[in-house]
Amino acid sequence: MSRLYIGFDIGSETHRYCVMNELHETLIRGSLKHSIREISKFIEELKALKSDAMMVGMEGSNARRCGLQACSH
């Protein structure tokens, strides 16, 4: 079973992300804007990695305003 670890830094206009494998090697790193097109492209990139499981962590400087207090620590 291959597992991916995905970290998101949620911004007000763009999100930065990093995708790592079980060996902590960076597979994908980048940023995306708040748009269906860019989010869909990112999802397709994840699908291409053919992972059995994904663990996702998120944080953002405006986490309290968007209700993500537990994810911001």
VENUR-V209451 format. One record per pair of residues at least 12 apart in sequence whose C-alpha atoms are under 6 Angstrom apart, sorted by the first residue. I is the first residue (numbers start at 1). J is the second residue. D is the distance in Angstrom with one decimal. If there is no record, write none. Layout:
# VENUR-V209451
i-><I I>
j-><J J>
d-><D D>
This chain:
# VENUR-V209451
i-><1 2 2 3 3 3 3 3 4 4 4 5 5 5 5 6 6 6 7 7 7 8 9 9 9 10 10 14 14 15 15 16 16 17 17 17 58 59 59>
j-><52 51 52 22 51 52 53 54 20 21 54 19 20 54 55 18 19 56 56 57 58 58 58 59 60 59 60 32 33 31 32 30 31 29 30 31 71 71 72>
d-><5.7 5.3 5.4 5.9 5.8 6.0 4.8 5.6 5.7 4.8 4.7 5.7 5.1 5.8 4.9 5.8 4.5 4.7 5.9 4.9 5.8 4.6 5.9 5.1 5.4 5.9 4.6 5.5 4.3 5.4 5.3 5.7 4.1 5.7 5.5 5.9 5.9 5.6 4.6>
